[in-house]
Amino acid sequence: MKELSKRTKTFTDSVIRRMTRIANEYDAINLSQGFHDFDPPKEILNRLEQVAHEDSDYSSPQAVRVLN
């Protein structure tokens, strides 16, 4: 492939592109882009509805545990 420019030489793939490649490699569900082609299970939707009204920070480790 032809080099685009010297400035882009050090650029790497985004995390989303890497996760997409890995998901494709393992025939996994790719949650990194949000383009699902199926309805989520009702149990997950119900639990998400419950935790949406709780006082937790979505970026904290506690928020991940809330969904379990």
DARA-V351948 format. One record per residue. N is the residue number from 0. PHI is phi in radians with two decimals (NA if undefined). PSI is psi in whole degrees, -180 to 180 (999 if undefined). NEAR is the number of other ideal C-beta (glycine too) atoms within 12 Angstrom. Layout:
N/PHI/PSI/NEAR, N/PHI/PSI/NEAR
//
This chain:
0/NA/138/4, 1/-1.19/136/5, 2/-1.16/131/10, 3/-1.29/-51/10, 4/-2.95/164/9, 5/-1.15/-32/8, 6/-1.18/-32/8, 7/-1.53/-2/11, 8/-1.02/-35/9, 9/-1.63/-1/9, 10/-1.18/144/12, 11/-2.09/170/9, 12/-1.10/152/12, 13/-1.27/162/12, 14/-1.04/-40/12, 15/-1.10/-42/16, 16/-1.14/-41/16, 17/-1.13/-44/16, 18/-1.12/-37/20, 19/-1.11/-44/21, 20/-1.08/-43/17, 21/-1.15/-44/18, 22/-1.05/-43/19, 23/-1.13/-39/15, 24/-1.08/-38/11, 25/-1.77/9/11, 26/0.92/44/8, 27/-1.73/166/13, 28/-1.33/125/18, 29/-1.60/103/21, 30/-1.61/-2/15, 31/-1.31/-23/20, 32/-1.91/-18/18, 33/1.38/19/12, 34/-1.79/61/12, 35/-1.29/153/14, 36/-2.10/30/9, 37/-2.63/158/8, 38/-1.40/136/9, 39/-1.13/153/16, 40/-1.03/143/11, 41/-0.97/-37/10, 42/-1.05/-41/12, 43/-1.20/-44/17, 44/-1.08/-42/14, 45/-1.10/-43/13, 46/-1.19/-40/17, 47/-1.08/-38/18, 48/-1.10/-40/14, 49/-1.13/-49/14, 50/-1.31/-18/21, 51/-1.10/-25/15, 52/-1.74/0/10, 53/-1.53/161/16, 54/-1.58/86/11, 55/-2.49/153/17, 56/-1.58/124/12, 57/-1.09/-21/15, 58/-1.70/3/8, 59/-1.60/156/11, 60/-1.05/-30/12, 61/-1.10/-35/15, 62/-1.12/-35/17, 63/-1.17/-42/13, 64/-1.16/-28/11, 65/-1.05/-35/19, 66/-1.30/-15/20, 67/-1.34/999/10
//
